[in-house]
């Protein structure tokens, strides 16, 4: 119980960029295990909050089939509908096709209990995977820039940098939006890297930002590769017609 209270205190202090929280994690006997435990608990809380919020939103969302029928019925009663169907016989079939496609997309995006339960599992896993990927890259760049921290210390302190995710516990409620979590996380990661590696502020900034640039380049390359493969597939399909 004392360990949970200690971790909660560190996470809370890390949220407000308190250096002592990152220092305490750096001096821990096993920062990696401590960080993993913190992220597992935080991810579980986010998953539970997201599940509850999705369930409330699902319950508050009107029946889309009934809403679709009412809107379509009222559209068909307007003079514009009558004029369009009289002048352009192909209007109604085309409109119905677009209308049905749009409502199918809305139905797929609607919160559901099954989706909420899936998010409960995905949230902790994605939180931990994102931490590991960023932590490894940040450690590499910090050491290249003269950092003295160990990988264990880097992962421990960057786990505390997930503290702004606490804001998403509130954002999980229906129709509540949290802004600035990404920027706040970036600031926390800067504090984590600077503390773990005892870097100057300028080198700590580069060590914090460079992993984002690497991941952005990888995403662009993968996106370009997918687009190229799709274009080749379409060209082959068109050529075979």
Helices and strands as residue ranges (DSSP letters): H 2-15, H 19-26, H 31-60, H 64-76, H 79-87, H 91-109, H 113-144, H 151-160, G 161-166, H 167-171, H 181-197, H 201-240
